[in-house]
Amino acid sequence: MIDIHCHILPGVDDGAKTLEESLEMCRMAVADGVKTIVATPHQHDGVYNTPSATILAKVEQLNAALKQAQIPLTILPGADVYIDVNTQEKITSGEIMTINRTKRYFLLEFPSHTLPANIENMVFNLMLKNIIPVLTHPERIGEVQQHPNRIYDLVSLGVLSQITAMSLTGGFGRHAQKCAKTLVEHNLAHIIASDAHSIDSRPPILTKGVKEAAKIVGHDWAQAMVTTIPQQVISGQPVEDLEAPVPIKRRWFGLG
Ligand SMILES: [Fe+2]
């Protein structure tokens, strides 16, 4: 499996604090069946702004430590990015770290309660430049839980969406769980990732979430969400053979 969203680099954000903790998270991921992790420290979120050069250096250090410890896992560079008006320029210049430096896909994180008012325009302008946002954990955004068709609109524009494995198993509460399952059922979630921050409260485990997704879309598609689809993303290739997004009917909204 490939985990494209993981705060695995030590000492750069609110993820792993030390190299030892990073290695322990890596061991857990390997035991869960993960072979590749994209390291995605927060970038430009107003609190953490890990420079791309630091991400590259830390990825190299962690890969060397993994080799030394004989842990069969590859770390690729990435970032968890807050969108702003200059995102496109920052991607072109390398100031923003795209997923595996493809300059094609990047993880786009929103504030926890709302989507930016002009998000469709911003996304559309990025897509015109062949830059495709991967929305991180839309199921955990209050506005999306209330109005999940906002994600239908964005996915219809061509963005990808990544839900958190722990949301599917209820680790982020009932609202996020229901929203995650609804997005999966309506082809509005393409990738499952851990968004892991630690070994205990937010661990790098995918299989439990994949199992929940399989109950909705079947084993093969749930597996694709952690294998073939993220593989195409880290390769910078077009993601092919996606099912068409389905608008969500009113009965799904909220918890009712
Ligand atoms: Fe994250």
Residues whose N, C-alpha, C, O or C-beta is under 5 A from the ligand:
A	BS01	LIG	D80 D195
